[in-house]
Amino acid sequence: MNVILDKDINKSIEEAITFCEEEGLEIIFTHELSEELLQTISERTRENPSMYFASVDMLKLRLQNGCYIVKKDDEIYGHIFVHRHMVHKFSVYERSSLWVHPQYRKANLGLLLMHLMTKRFVKDFLISIAQEPAVHHNNELLGMKHIALKDLSPRIVEALEKIGKLRDELKYKYYVNSYFESKLAPINKILNQIINQ
C-alpha cells in the first residue's frame, strides 16, 4: 500500500510542478513579504472558515521560519507558513495558513506546498492541525501519522492552545511527521516529568 501512495504522490507532485511551469507560476521560499500582502493574508484567514485566523503580527512571527508562496507577476496564488511553538526546550513547528487560489485548487498546488514545507522541516518536530478532509488525505500521502491528543504531553497541547487550537478532535485532526513520531515517547516522558515536579 505505501508503494502505491508513494508512487501516486510523486506523480501528483511532478504534475503540480509541470503545471506551475506551464502556467508561469513561481514557487518561492521567503522570509520577507510586504505589510500589504501580510494584511491580505490575515484578512483571508479571517474570512475563510477552513482557516484559523492569523493576525499580521502572528504572520510576521511565522515569517521568521519562512514561507512558500505561489506567485505569478505580482499576484499571490498560494501560500503556506510554519508556526513555531516552544515547549520547554523543544521547538514544535506547525504547518499553517495553507491557501491556494480557487482557480488552481485542482492542480495539486496545496499538496505541493505541503510537501515542500514538510520536506524542509523533515528533521524537526512538525505537526499539522486541520479540519479539511483534503488536508488529512494529503498528510497521509506525505507519510504523516494521525495521532490523538492523548498521545501528546499536556505541555504540547497547552502550547497549541495558546494560539487557540482547542482540544477538539471532532473538528480537527492532528498529524505528525516521522521524525516527531519517532521522538514522541521520549519527549512526552521528559515533559511529563517536568509537569510532575
Buried (B, 14 or more C-beta within 10 A) or exposed (E): EEEEEEEEBEEBBEBBBEBBEEBEBEBEEEEEBEEEBBEEBBEBBEEEEEBBBBEBEBBEBBBEBBBBBBBBEEEBBBBBBBBBBEBEEBEBBBBBBBBBBEEBEEBBBBBBBBBBBBEBBEEBBBBBBBBBEEBBEBBBBBBBBEBEBEBBBBBBBBBBEEBEBEEEEEEBBBBBBBBBBEEBEEBBEBBEEEEEE
